[in-house]
Amino acid sequence: GAISGVSTVSMSGHLTNTAGNFLFTSSTAQAITHTGAAGQDLTISSGGNVVSEGVTMNTGAVSGVTTLSASDDVTLSKAAAAITHSGATSLTIASTSGTVAVESVVFSAGAVSAVTTLGASGTVSLTNTASQAITHTGAGGGSADLSVSSTNGCVLVE
């Protein structure tokens, strides 16, 4: 049978629904609220996936997210974790109010600093048409000198 006109249902056991859905039909905001003690979690689970607003959760994996916003750190704890971009154009990592640091190397508005060693297997090109310089600001003399060397062939300087 049907129950109608009830404004509050109080229970101390399980509520089991073997057919149909739970429908919240009010035109105003509604909530499912858990008021248990700290450490007494509310669990939503399924033998399949749990889908909320098009976002799918399944055994710790989340998919269907178009925009992810975080107000704190994002931590990857896997031993060999990766961030992979598979789109057709580009991936941008940017800071709107400071620099971007990766392994202590700092990227800021096209400039790269705090590099201790830079290796290249191809050509390093200075492509700006204005005057350019390679500047060494270390102390003079001894092992603090600037060296340009080759391990295979001559060093050519115009």
C-alpha positions as CSV (number, residue, x, y, z in Angstrom):
1,G,0.0,0.0,0.0
2,A,0.9,3.6,-0.3
3,I,1.7,6.0,2.5
4,S,0.9,9.7,2.1
5,G,0.8,12.9,4.1
6,V,3.9,11.9,6.1
7,S,6.3,14.7,6.8
8,T,9.0,12.8,8.9
9,V,9.9,9.2,8.9
10,S,12.0,7.9,11.9
11,M,13.7,4.5,11.7
12,S,16.2,2.5,13.7
13,G,16.7,-0.3,11.1
14,H,17.2,-0.6,7.4
15,L,15.0,0.8,4.6
16,T,14.9,-1.6,1.8
17,N,13.5,-0.9,-1.7
18,T,13.4,-3.9,-4.0
19,A,11.8,-2.0,-7.0
20,G,11.6,1.5,-8.2
21,N,13.5,4.7,-7.3
22,F,13.7,7.2,-4.5
23,L,12.2,10.3,-6.0
24,F,12.7,13.8,-4.6
25,T,10.0,15.9,-6.4
26,S,10.0,19.2,-4.5
27,S,10.8,22.2,-6.7
28,T,13.1,23.6,-3.9
29,A,16.5,22.5,-2.9
30,Q,16.7,19.1,-1.1
31,A,19.5,17.3,0.7
32,I,20.5,13.9,2.0
33,T,22.1,14.6,5.3
34,H,24.1,12.3,7.6
35,T,24.4,13.5,11.2
36,G,26.4,10.7,12.6
37,A,29.5,11.2,14.8
38,A,33.0,11.9,13.5
39,G,34.4,8.9,11.8
40,Q,31.0,7.4,11.2
41,D,30.9,7.8,7.4
42,L,28.0,7.9,5.0
43,T,28.6,5.3,2.3
44,I,27.0,5.2,-1.1
45,S,27.8,2.1,-3.0
46,S,26.6,0.0,-5.8
47,G,27.2,-3.5,-7.3
48,G,27.9,-1.5,-10.5
49,N,29.0,2.2,-10.8
50,V,27.8,5.1,-8.7
51,V,26.8,8.0,-11.1
52,S,26.1,11.5,-9.8
53,E,25.5,14.4,-12.3
54,G,27.2,12.4,-15.1
55,V,30.4,11.7,-13.0
56,T,31.0,8.0,-12.6
57,M,32.7,6.5,-9.5
58,N,33.8,2.9,-9.5
59,T,36.1,1.3,-7.0
60,G,38.2,4.4,-6.5
61,A,38.3,5.5,-10.1
62,V,36.4,8.7,-11.2
63,S,35.5,9.4,-14.8
64,G,33.3,11.8,-16.7
65,V,34.7,14.9,-15.1
66,T,35.0,17.8,-17.5
67,T,36.4,20.4,-15.1
68,L,38.2,19.6,-11.8
69,S,38.8,22.4,-9.3
70,A,40.8,22.1,-6.1
71,S,41.4,24.6,-3.4
72,D,44.3,22.7,-1.9
73,D,47.1,20.3,-3.0
74,V,46.5,17.5,-5.5
75,T,48.7,14.5,-4.4
76,L,49.6,11.5,-6.5
77,S,50.8,8.7,-4.3
78,K,51.5,5.9,-6.9
79,A,55.2,5.0,-7.2
80,A,55.3,5.9,-10.9
81,A,52.4,8.3,-11.5
82,A,51.7,10.2,-14.7
83,I,49.6,13.1,-15.9
84,T,48.7,12.3,-19.5
85,H,47.2,14.6,-22.1
86,S,45.5,12.9,-25.0
87,G,43.7,15.8,-26.7
88,A,44.4,17.0,-30.2
89,T,46.0,20.4,-29.3
90,S,48.1,21.3,-26.3
91,L,48.4,21.0,-22.5
92,T,49.0,24.1,-20.5
93,I,50.3,24.3,-16.9
94,A,50.0,27.9,-15.7
95,S,49.9,29.9,-12.5
96,T,47.6,33.0,-12.4
97,S,49.5,34.6,-9.5
98,G,53.0,33.4,-9.4
99,T,55.6,31.1,-10.9
100,V,55.4,27.4,-11.8
101,A,58.1,25.2,-10.2
102,V,58.8,21.7,-11.4
103,E,61.6,19.9,-9.5
104,S,63.0,23.3,-8.3
105,V,63.2,24.6,-11.9
106,V,61.1,27.8,-12.1
107,F,59.0,28.8,-15.2
108,S,57.7,32.4,-15.3
109,A,56.3,34.2,-18.3
110,G,58.5,32.4,-20.8
111,A,61.7,32.5,-18.7
112,V,63.3,29.4,-17.1
113,S,65.5,29.8,-14.0
114,A,67.1,27.7,-11.3
115,V,68.5,25.2,-13.8
116,T,71.7,23.5,-12.6
117,T,72.3,21.3,-15.7
118,L,70.7,21.5,-19.1
119,G,71.3,18.7,-21.5
120,A,70.2,18.7,-25.2
121,S,70.5,16.0,-27.8
122,G,69.8,18.5,-30.6
123,T,70.5,22.1,-31.4
124,V,70.0,24.9,-28.9
125,S,68.8,27.9,-30.9
126,L,68.6,31.6,-29.9
127,T,65.9,32.6,-32.4
128,N,65.1,36.2,-31.4
129,T,66.2,38.6,-34.1
130,A,67.3,41.2,-31.5
131,S,70.7,41.1,-29.8
132,Q,71.2,38.1,-27.6
133,A,73.8,37.0,-25.1
134,I,75.0,34.0,-23.1
135,T,76.1,35.5,-19.7
136,H,78.1,33.8,-17.0
137,T,77.8,35.6,-13.6
138,G,79.9,33.3,-11.5
139,A,83.1,34.3,-9.7
140,G,86.2,34.6,-11.9
141,G,89.2,32.2,-11.8
142,G,89.7,28.5,-11.0
143,S,86.8,26.1,-11.4
144,A,84.3,29.0,-11.6
145,D,85.3,29.9,-15.2
146,L,82.9,29.5,-18.1
147,S,83.9,26.6,-20.3
148,V,82.6,25.6,-23.7
149,S,83.9,22.2,-24.8
150,S,83.1,19.3,-27.0
151,T,83.8,15.6,-26.3
152,N,83.6,14.8,-30.0
153,G,85.2,17.3,-32.4
154,C,86.1,21.0,-32.4
155,V,84.3,23.9,-30.7
156,L,83.6,26.5,-33.4
157,V,83.0,30.1,-32.4
158,E,82.4,32.4,-35.4
